[in-house]
Amino acid sequence: MQRKLNLMILSILLVLSPAWAQESNNKGVITASSITPPSQQQASGQSQAPAVPVAAPVAQAASKAEPQATPQALPPAALAAATAPSLTPLEAEATRYTLGPDDVVAIQIQRHPEFSGTFPVNLEGKIQMQFAGDIDVTGLTKKELADKIAKLVSNYVINPEVDVTILEYRSKYYLVIGEVNRPGKYYMRSETTTVKDAIVEAGLPMVSAAMRKCSLITPAKNGKVKTKKVNIYDILYGGNLNKNIEMRPGDTLYVPATVMAKTFRVIAPITEPVSSAASAQTGLDTLNTRPTTTGRTRY
């Protein structure tokens, strides 16, 4: 009986031993791989992928894919001002200047001297150009005139390059009269000028000028005249540029004389004969070339 029991246990062990061996082997592999240090794995040729967070590549890709902010576009006026070439004051005045009668312009068309030349503007505000006829230039700037001539000449020339230069500015002027050193007519290189520039151009006021009582006279088409009071003393010597009024073509700046100067000019013709006779008498007494009683001439 004991023998049969032993045989039964032995047969059960023989049947279960392969399963136990396979389970123990599996556990051994898992245990070995789990406890093997990384240095031994690299030495044995085993490669293990580094543990990299998944969020890092996604964040990097997102940052690379994100478009960069573009600079804000400038308004058209600001862009034109930024890209426009800088001009000298004289060039700027010539650019704003509009042509009129008595002006003189020089027109140059490259590679075509037969169209080029110097052209005065007649009293009708026109220039006479060969092949193009009479061209009305009144109120046009240099650029506008160049564009107009280019269109007219394009019937004879392919892609004409036109350059216009103003040689004489004579269509716009102002007057400065009264107590100034150089009264007269002055031509303008722009559409406006200032009282300060006009009085400096006229040689500054004289000593007899009433600088605080000047007048700016502006004519009108309806025959009515507009008059503004101007204090030249505050503008020139006080530095108050708020009173520096703009002058337009046809304006007249009048600088009157003081009361003392007017009074002296009234009495001067009356006193002049008396002063002349007194000076003549004083001259005879001074020379005193009459002979004395002793017959000698006293000098």
Buried (B, 14 or more C-beta within 10 A) or exposed (E): EEEEEEEEEEEEEEEEEEEEEEEEEEEEEEEEEEEEEEEEEEEEEEEEEEEEEEEEEEEEEEEEEEEEEEEEEEEEEEEEEEEEEEEEEEEEBBEEBBBBBBBBBBBBBEEBEEBBBEBBBEEEBBBEBEEBEEBEBBEBBBEBBBEBBBEBBEEEBEEBEBEBEBEBBBBBBBBBBBBBEEBEEBBBBBEBBBBBBBBEBBEBBBEBBBBEBBBBBBEEEEEEEEEEEBBBBBBBEEEEEEBBBEBBBBBBBBBBBBEEBEEEEEEEEEEEEEEEEEEEEEEEEEEEEEEEEEEEEEE
